[in-house]
Amino acid sequence: MGDVARTLLDRIWYAHLVAAETQDTPAVLYVDLHLVHEVTSPQAFAELRRRGLPVRRPERTVATMDHAIPTRVGPDGRRAPAEGAAAEQVSALERNCREFGVALYGVGHERQGIVHVIGPELGLTHPGSTIVCGDSHTSTHGAFGALAFGIGTSEVGHVLATQCLLQRKPKAFAVELDGVLADGVTAKDLILALIARIGTGGATGHALEYRGSAIRALSMEERMTVCNMSIEAGARAGLVAPDETTYAYLAGRPGAPVGAAWDAAVACWVTLPSDEGAAFDRVERMDGSAIEPMITWGTSPGMGIPVRGVVPGPNGDTGLEKALRYMGLEPGTPLLGRKIDVVFIGSCTNSRLSDLREAARVFRGRKVASGVRALVVPGSQAIKKQAEAEGLDRVFRDAGAEWRESGCSMCLAMNDDRLLPGQYAVSTSNRNFEGRQGPGGRTFLASPLTAAASAVTGAVADARELLSSRGAAVASGAEGSAVSAPADSSGPGTPESPGMTGRPR
């Protein structure tokens, strides 16, 4: 490309290009890391077996169990066993990984967890790499400056066999977010505000690159939340250029380079950010300081309003009319104060340690409201272990919330954590489609702060009210000081992982 100013997307794309796209054919991209789980892999492995093919690069393939497995604890104090179709998926993944030589973090393994949680925490997610998984929210890994795609089951098989992916290059879409997020406003609110602004199809055909001072101020876990929901705006991927925050997060993690290899990797990573003057196909600018805590009211992530806003009218839009009917809501009414039945804190969007700490700020010293069921589900066994070391589990249990084993849980109705028909839930997950959390279930998407506040009040709540009242109590000496949280530690070890900086020579 000569001296043409390039975007982060350009740099990663051309470094991994095996064959350029044509009018009739997509490009062939080399894949650095392939993440696998129990739901979208059985058919892919079966196709390899049928054709007598091996996994092309098993050392760049990592599997875990998360979607279908139970997260509840049985009478013996251990995770309840999978049953029915879930049990079949679990046993199939165990058999396939054993036969094809793929590392598996299965049920009972200390490194098991949600696929998009364990990849980063184990240091497998590297800036400048390409990452794929048979899961829509693979865009999470873009927080590290990686180009990460969710793929279908047939594509899972193709990548297993070839370590390559057929893909057309997305257009580049810059989201410029400046300003300072106000107290009580989170990364989840930021991404919900963006999707409400541009719509669920607003970024179709594009890769979103999040830029600006509000993004730079986010932690890695917060950046993962933002990139996770890029797919909900229709984007093919989400990206944040790596910086010192990125390097500090990765340093010392099991899958990260060490010694001279680390120095060489960082020297490469610092060249990745988009050039000044690089051309984007579209640019959207937002003032982070103007963002309020957000919550969805309808049946798509784009149907979002400030938590103190009112449900909009359909204005002749049949899709909005249908959403209002399904949700049982009337235009012009507030969500604040609406009674709820369930609160779910978890998912690949908001199940990391910082999310649990935020929820604990609200739960500490309070009780879950009568008639409300609250589930708190850590994203990995490593997070569960550290949360328990900090006493967060006791905060949740003392409040009356359920403390679970790691997994996708109530994010989707693919396991036994489900809403009943007609129930309302405040959920920290990423999708609120009809039946997403259970047939007939009604979902309000929100941040961990909003979810926890809603759990203790029994209705949709503005967490800022609870946090401000607690702050006033602490200042007056009426309540003990909050426990300071130690810095995040790296997750447990991972198999040997070579540097992921492009296709093999």
VMD Tcl script that draws the C-alpha trace (Angstrom):
set ca {
  {0.00 0.00 0.00}
  {3.03 2.25 -0.22}
  {2.96 5.42 1.87}
  {-0.83 5.58 2.10}
  {-1.99 6.24 5.67}
  {-3.44 3.02 7.06}
  {-5.99 2.14 9.70}
  {-5.56 -0.47 12.41}
  {-7.94 -2.65 10.38}
  {-5.73 -2.27 7.28}
  {-2.61 -3.28 9.15}
  {-4.05 -6.46 10.60}
  {-5.87 -7.40 7.40}
  {-2.91 -7.15 5.07}
  {-0.54 -8.85 7.53}
  {-2.80 -11.92 7.45}
  {-3.81 -11.91 3.79}
  {-3.16 -15.26 2.10}
  {-5.12 -14.49 -1.07}
  {-6.74 -11.17 -2.00}
  {-10.46 -10.97 -2.60}
  {-11.87 -10.53 -6.09}
  {-15.27 -9.48 -7.35}
  {-16.31 -13.13 -7.28}
  {-14.40 -14.52 -4.30}
  {-13.71 -13.41 -0.73}
  {-10.20 -13.02 0.62}
  {-8.40 -15.84 2.38}
  {-7.16 -14.75 5.81}
  {-4.77 -16.66 8.07}
  {-6.17 -17.22 11.58}
  {-3.86 -16.87 14.59}
  {-6.20 -18.21 17.28}
  {-9.29 -20.41 16.98}
  {-11.49 -20.63 20.08}
  {-13.94 -23.52 20.28}
  {-16.90 -24.40 22.52}
  {-19.33 -27.29 22.84}
  {-22.30 -25.95 20.85}
  {-20.97 -24.97 17.40}
  {-18.16 -27.53 17.11}
  {-19.65 -31.08 16.99}
  {-20.71 -30.89 13.32}
  {-17.37 -29.29 12.37}
  {-15.34 -32.09 13.96}
  {-17.68 -34.66 12.41}
  {-16.92 -33.21 8.97}
  {-13.17 -33.49 9.60}
  {-13.64 -37.09 10.64}
  {-15.77 -37.85 7.58}
  {-13.13 -36.42 5.26}
  {-10.17 -37.89 7.09}
  {-8.67 -34.48 7.87}
  {-6.63 -33.44 10.93}
  {-6.87 -30.13 12.75}
  {-4.38 -28.00 10.80}
  {-2.88 -26.13 13.78}
  {-4.03 -27.71 17.06}
  {-1.53 -25.56 19.00}
  {-3.48 -22.49 17.86}
  {-6.83 -24.00 18.82}
  {-8.25 -23.82 22.36}
  {-11.58 -25.26 23.54}
  {-13.76 -24.72 26.57}
  {-17.29 -25.48 27.74}
  {-19.61 -22.59 28.52}
  {-22.90 -22.29 26.61}
  {-24.92 -25.36 27.52}
  {-23.41 -26.45 30.84}
  {-25.27 -25.87 34.12}
  {-23.93 -23.24 36.49}
  {-26.00 -24.31 39.50}
  {-24.42 -26.10 42.43}
  {-25.79 -29.50 43.40}
  {-26.46 -30.86 46.91}
  {-22.86 -32.08 47.09}
  {-21.59 -28.51 46.72}
  {-20.26 -29.15 43.21}
  {-21.47 -28.04 39.78}
  {-24.57 -29.95 38.72}
  {-23.91 -32.34 35.81}
  {-25.07 -31.58 32.29}
  {-28.10 -33.54 31.14}
  {-29.77 -34.41 27.84}
  {-28.50 -32.57 24.78}
  {-26.02 -30.58 26.88}
  {-24.44 -33.79 28.16}
  {-24.10 -35.02 24.59}
  {-22.39 -31.79 23.56}
  {-20.01 -31.97 26.51}
  {-19.02 -35.57 25.80}
  {-18.65 -34.83 22.08}
  {-16.23 -31.98 22.76}
  {-14.22 -34.11 25.16}
  {-13.99 -36.89 22.57}
  {-13.17 -34.53 19.68}
  {-10.45 -32.63 21.53}
  {-8.86 -35.88 22.67}
  {-8.91 -37.34 19.16}
  {-7.70 -34.22 17.35}
  {-5.15 -33.04 19.93}
  {-6.87 -29.79 20.92}
  {-6.37 -28.26 24.38}
  {-9.65 -28.39 26.31}
  {-10.65 -26.55 29.47}
  {-13.70 -28.60 30.34}
  {-16.06 -28.82 33.29}
  {-14.03 -29.20 36.47}
  {-10.88 -27.63 35.01}
  {-9.51 -24.63 36.89}
  {-9.18 -22.74 33.59}
  {-12.74 -23.37 32.38}
  {-14.89 -20.36 31.64}
  {-16.77 -18.39 29.03}
  {-14.76 -18.54 25.83}
  {-14.40 -14.75 25.45}
  {-13.42 -14.38 29.09}
  {-10.69 -17.02 29.29}
  {-8.98 -16.03 26.02}
  {-7.94 -12.61 27.34}
  {-7.37 -13.65 30.95}
  {-4.99 -16.42 29.85}
  {-3.08 -14.02 27.62}
  {-4.06 -15.81 24.41}
  {-5.53 -12.65 22.89}
  {-2.73 -10.61 21.32}
  {-2.73 -7.23 19.56}
  {-2.49 -7.47 15.80}
  {-3.76 -11.05 15.69}
  {-6.75 -12.60 13.95}
  {-9.15 -14.56 16.16}
  {-12.26 -16.55 15.29}
  {-14.85 -18.51 17.25}
  {-18.24 -20.03 16.51}
  {-19.88 -17.34 18.61}
  {-21.24 -13.92 17.65}
  {-19.46 -12.05 20.41}
  {-15.92 -12.91 19.33}
  {-15.68 -9.17 18.68}
  {-14.81 -8.95 22.41}
  {-11.15 -9.64 21.59}
  {-10.97 -6.49 19.48}
  {-10.41 -4.61 22.74}
  {-6.76 -5.68 22.42}
  {-6.36 -4.47 18.85}
  {-7.11 -7.91 17.43}
  {-9.35 -8.52 14.41}
  {-11.89 -10.99 15.78}
  {-14.80 -12.55 13.91}
  {-17.71 -14.69 14.99}
  {-18.16 -17.53 12.49}
  {-20.73 -20.20 11.65}
  {-20.45 -23.94 12.17}
  {-19.35 -24.66 8.59}
  {-16.66 -22.00 8.95}
  {-15.53 -23.60 12.22}
  {-14.85 -26.75 10.25}
  {-13.04 -24.82 7.53}
  {-10.75 -23.10 10.04}
  {-10.06 -26.36 11.87}
  {-8.97 -27.93 8.59}
  {-7.07 -25.02 7.01}
  {-6.32 -22.41 9.72}
  {-7.75 -19.91 7.22}
  {-11.02 -18.03 6.84}
  {-12.84 -16.77 3.76}
  {-13.80 -13.17 4.42}
  {-14.52 -9.90 2.64}
  {-12.78 -6.86 4.06}
  {-15.14 -4.72 6.15}
  {-15.31 -0.98 5.71}
  {-13.69 1.13 8.43}
  {-15.99 3.00 10.85}
  {-14.43 5.30 13.46}
  {-16.37 6.01 16.65}
  {-14.84 9.05 18.35}
  {-15.76 9.14 22.05}
  {-14.35 12.02 24.05}
  {-15.20 13.53 27.40}
  {-15.27 11.91 30.84}
  {-17.90 9.36 31.87}
  {-19.83 10.59 34.90}
  {-19.91 8.66 38.18}
  {-22.31 5.75 37.87}
  {-21.96 5.60 34.08}
  {-20.20 2.51 32.79}
  {-18.77 1.02 29.61}
  {-22.04 -0.89 29.20}
  {-23.93 2.39 29.19}
  {-21.52 3.77 26.61}
  {-22.08 0.95 24.12}
  {-25.84 0.85 24.71}
  {-25.96 4.59 24.04}
  {-24.05 4.14 20.78}
  {-26.31 1.32 19.58}
  {-29.42 3.33 20.50}
  {-27.99 6.19 18.44}
  {-26.94 4.39 15.24}
  {-29.28 1.39 15.40}
  {-28.70 -2.35 15.21}
  {-27.91 -2.04 11.51}
  {-25.90 1.16 11.79}
  {-22.51 -0.50 11.37}
  {-23.46 -3.29 8.97}
  {-20.54 -4.17 6.70}
  {-18.05 -2.26 8.87}
  {-15.46 -2.82 11.54}
  {-15.85 -0.29 14.34}
  {-12.70 1.32 15.69}
  {-13.35 2.99 19.05}
  {-11.19 6.05 19.59}
  {-10.93 9.16 21.74}
  {-10.20 10.11 25.33}
  {-13.25 8.34 26.79}
  {-12.06 5.05 25.28}
  {-8.44 5.55 26.34}
  {-9.61 6.06 29.93}
  {-11.33 2.65 30.01}
  {-9.72 -0.40 31.58}
  {-9.17 -3.49 29.42}
  {-12.23 -5.14 30.93}
  {-14.34 -2.10 30.08}
  {-12.97 -2.05 26.54}
  {-13.96 -5.71 26.23}
  {-17.53 -4.81 27.20}
  {-17.64 -2.16 24.47}
  {-16.15 -4.38 21.76}
  {-18.30 -7.33 22.84}
  {-21.49 -5.56 21.75}
  {-20.14 -4.23 18.45}
  {-21.99 -7.06 16.76}
  {-25.25 -5.66 18.16}
  {-24.72 -2.54 16.04}
  {-24.40 -4.77 12.99}
  {-20.60 -4.50 12.86}
  {-18.41 -7.35 11.69}
  {-15.86 -6.53 14.39}
  {-14.91 -3.95 17.00}
  {-11.40 -2.64 17.61}
  {-9.46 -0.53 20.10}
  {-5.84 0.23 19.27}
  {-3.39 -1.23 21.80}
  {-1.65 1.08 24.25}
  {0.09 0.96 27.63}
  {-3.14 -0.20 29.26}
  {-3.17 -3.18 26.90}
  {0.47 -4.10 27.52}
  {0.07 -3.82 31.30}
  {-2.92 -6.17 31.20}
  {-1.10 -8.80 29.12}
  {2.29 -8.70 30.84}
  {2.95 -11.85 32.84}
  {-0.11 -13.75 31.67}
  {0.57 -17.38 30.76}
  {0.00 -17.02 27.01}
  {1.90 -13.74 26.66}
  {5.46 -13.62 25.28}
  {8.29 -13.34 27.79}
  {11.77 -11.86 27.82}
  {13.13 -10.85 24.42}
  {9.97 -12.17 22.75}
  {7.90 -9.75 24.85}
  {10.09 -6.82 23.85}
  {9.81 -7.80 20.19}
  {6.05 -8.20 20.45}
  {5.55 -4.78 22.06}
  {7.81 -3.21 19.42}
  {5.44 -4.64 16.83}
  {2.26 -3.74 18.71}
  {3.15 -0.07 19.04}
  {3.10 0.22 15.23}
  {-0.51 -0.99 14.96}
  {-2.60 2.15 15.73}
  {-4.18 3.93 12.80}
  {-2.04 6.56 11.15}
  {-2.97 10.18 11.63}
  {-4.93 11.10 8.54}
  {-6.00 7.52 7.80}
  {-9.30 7.54 5.92}
  {-12.40 5.99 7.47}
  {-15.52 5.22 5.49}
  {-17.66 6.66 8.26}
  {-17.08 8.63 11.46}
  {-19.46 9.02 14.41}
  {-18.67 11.41 17.27}
  {-20.14 11.24 20.78}
  {-19.61 13.18 24.00}
  {-18.96 10.64 26.74}
  {-19.75 13.17 29.46}
  {-23.34 13.41 28.15}
  {-24.05 9.68 28.45}
  {-26.50 8.57 31.15}
  {-26.99 5.09 32.63}
  {-28.84 3.19 29.90}
  {-31.41 0.40 29.78}
  {-33.23 -1.28 26.92}
  {-37.01 -1.31 26.80}
  {-37.70 -3.48 23.75}
  {-36.59 -6.60 21.92}
  {-33.35 -5.47 20.32}
  {-30.23 -3.89 21.84}
  {-30.93 -0.74 19.83}
  {-34.16 -0.08 21.74}
  {-32.41 1.71 24.56}
  {-33.16 4.79 26.67}
  {-31.60 6.51 29.69}
  {-32.74 4.74 32.84}
  {-34.77 7.83 33.76}
  {-36.29 8.12 30.30}
  {-39.71 7.03 29.07}
  {-40.72 4.28 26.68}
  {-40.98 5.78 23.19}
  {-44.03 5.53 20.96}
  {-43.95 3.40 17.82}
  {-44.84 6.26 15.44}
  {-46.24 3.80 12.95}
  {-43.27 1.43 13.10}
  {-44.73 -2.09 13.18}
  {-41.50 -3.49 14.63}
  {-41.71 -1.13 17.60}
  {-45.41 -1.91 18.02}
  {-44.59 -5.62 18.18}
  {-41.82 -4.99 20.72}
  {-44.17 -2.97 22.94}
  {-46.75 -5.75 22.87}
  {-44.20 -8.43 23.70}
  {-42.73 -6.40 26.55}
  {-46.16 -5.38 27.88}
  {-45.21 -1.70 27.93}
  {-47.08 1.51 27.18}
  {-45.49 4.45 25.31}
  {-44.72 7.48 27.45}
  {-44.32 5.51 30.68}
  {-41.06 5.35 32.64}
  {-39.13 2.15 33.19}
  {-37.79 3.47 36.48}
  {-39.76 1.81 39.25}
  {-41.20 -0.98 37.08}
  {-41.34 -4.22 39.05}
  {-39.00 -7.02 37.99}
  {-38.73 -10.73 38.76}
  {-35.13 -11.71 38.01}
  {-31.69 -10.11 37.87}
  {-28.84 -11.76 35.97}
  {-25.27 -10.52 36.41}
  {-22.94 -12.40 34.10}
  {-22.28 -13.27 30.40}
  {-19.27 -12.58 28.18}
  {-20.25 -8.91 28.35}
  {-20.22 -8.32 32.11}
  {-18.92 -11.26 34.15}
  {-15.36 -10.14 34.80}
  {-13.91 -9.33 38.19}
  {-14.41 -5.58 37.83}
  {-18.09 -6.17 36.96}
  {-18.53 -8.26 40.11}
  {-16.82 -5.61 42.22}
  {-19.18 -2.98 40.84}
  {-22.21 -5.10 41.63}
  {-20.87 -5.77 45.13}
  {-20.69 -2.01 45.76}
  {-24.47 -1.97 45.56}
  {-25.20 -5.33 47.22}
  {-22.94 -4.79 50.24}
  {-25.09 -4.32 53.34}
  {-28.35 -4.67 51.40}
  {-30.80 -7.46 50.62}
  {-32.33 -8.67 47.37}
  {-35.95 -7.53 47.35}
  {-38.66 -10.00 48.28}
  {-39.94 -11.88 45.25}
  {-36.82 -11.19 43.17}
  {-34.34 -13.87 42.15}
  {-30.77 -12.66 41.57}
  {-28.07 -14.76 39.90}
  {-24.40 -13.73 39.93}
  {-22.34 -15.86 37.53}
  {-18.56 -15.35 37.19}
  {-17.09 -15.56 33.71}
  {-14.43 -18.11 34.60}
  {-13.29 -20.36 37.40}
  {-10.27 -18.09 37.84}
  {-12.57 -15.10 38.37}
  {-14.71 -17.16 40.76}
  {-11.63 -18.06 42.78}
  {-10.40 -14.48 43.01}
  {-13.85 -13.11 43.80}
  {-14.09 -15.57 46.66}
  {-10.62 -14.60 47.86}
  {-11.86 -10.99 48.05}
  {-15.05 -12.01 49.83}
  {-17.34 -10.90 47.02}
  {-19.20 -14.20 47.13}
  {-20.11 -13.54 50.76}
  {-21.43 -10.10 49.82}
  {-23.71 -11.67 47.19}
  {-24.84 -14.54 49.40}
  {-25.46 -12.29 52.39}
  {-27.65 -10.15 50.15}
  {-29.65 -13.22 49.09}
  {-28.24 -13.60 45.58}
  {-27.22 -16.94 44.09}
  {-23.46 -17.38 43.58}
  {-22.84 -19.73 40.66}
  {-20.17 -21.68 38.81}
  {-18.79 -20.09 35.63}
  {-20.62 -20.29 32.32}
  {-22.96 -18.47 29.97}
  {-25.92 -19.19 32.27}
  {-29.00 -17.00 31.72}
  {-27.52 -15.05 28.83}
  {-29.36 -17.43 26.51}
  {-31.96 -20.18 26.87}
  {-29.48 -22.93 25.98}
  {-29.08 -24.30 29.50}
  {-31.30 -24.67 32.56}
  {-31.04 -21.04 33.75}
  {-34.12 -19.54 32.10}
  {-36.85 -16.99 32.60}
  {-40.42 -18.15 32.93}
  {-42.99 -16.81 30.45}
  {-43.93 -13.24 31.28}
  {-41.12 -12.65 33.77}
  {-39.16 -9.40 33.62}
  {-35.39 -9.52 34.03}
  {-32.69 -6.88 34.28}
  {-29.73 -8.57 32.61}
  {-26.10 -7.61 32.06}
  {-25.97 -9.77 28.93}
  {-25.95 -8.57 25.33}
  {-29.21 -9.58 23.69}
  {-32.85 -9.01 24.56}
  {-34.54 -10.77 21.63}
  {-37.92 -12.44 22.13}
  {-37.29 -15.64 24.08}
  {-33.55 -15.03 24.35}
  {-33.52 -15.77 28.10}
  {-36.44 -18.17 27.98}
  {-39.71 -18.50 26.01}
  {-41.91 -15.51 26.83}
  {-39.23 -13.93 29.02}
  {-38.81 -10.15 28.90}
  {-35.31 -8.69 29.15}
  {-34.04 -5.23 30.06}
  {-30.32 -4.96 29.23}
  {-28.28 -2.82 31.60}
  {-24.97 -2.47 33.45}
  {-23.98 -4.44 36.56}
  {-24.64 -1.31 38.65}
  {-28.18 -0.93 37.32}
  {-28.82 -4.67 37.63}
  {-27.66 -4.81 41.25}
  {-29.66 -1.70 42.16}
  {-32.75 -3.23 40.57}
  {-32.22 -6.46 42.52}
  {-32.25 -4.73 45.90}
  {-35.12 -2.38 45.12}
  {-37.26 -4.96 43.30}
  {-37.76 -2.62 40.35}
  {-35.78 -0.92 37.61}
  {-33.53 1.47 39.51}
  {-30.93 4.17 39.05}
  {-27.84 2.91 40.92}
  {-26.61 6.48 41.36}
  {-29.28 7.02 44.01}
  {-28.05 4.07 46.07}
  {-24.38 4.90 45.60}
  {-24.87 8.55 46.47}
  {-26.82 7.70 49.62}
  {-24.10 5.28 50.65}
  {-21.44 7.88 49.94}
  {-23.26 10.32 52.18}
  {-23.48 7.68 54.91}
  {-19.76 6.92 54.70}
  {-18.89 10.62 54.78}
  {-20.96 11.05 57.93}
  {-19.42 7.99 59.57}
  {-22.70 6.07 59.56}
  {-21.24 3.23 57.52}
  {-17.88 1.49 57.35}
  {-15.50 2.35 54.55}
  {-15.70 0.24 51.42}
  {-13.12 -2.51 51.16}
  {-10.41 -1.55 48.71}
  {-10.06 -3.98 45.82}
  {-6.65 -5.35 44.89}
  {-5.39 -5.10 41.35}
  {-6.52 -7.76 38.88}
  {-4.25 -10.78 38.74}
  {-3.64 -12.92 35.73}
  {-5.58 -16.11 35.28}
  {-4.06 -19.55 35.72}
  {-1.71 -20.99 33.15}
  {-2.41 -22.01 29.59}
  {-0.81 -24.33 27.06}
  {2.20 -23.13 25.12}
  {1.07 -20.37 22.80}
  {3.41 -19.09 20.10}
  {3.48 -15.44 19.13}
  {0.48 -14.58 17.01}
  {1.56 -11.96 14.56}
  {0.55 -13.21 11.11}
  {0.44 -16.21 8.81}
  {3.34 -18.69 8.79}
  {6.14 -18.11 6.37}
}
mol new
graphics top color blue
foreach p $ca { graphics top sphere $p radius 0.5 }
foreach p [lrange $ca 0 end-1] q [lrange $ca 1 end] { graphics top cylinder $p $q radius 0.2 }
display resetview
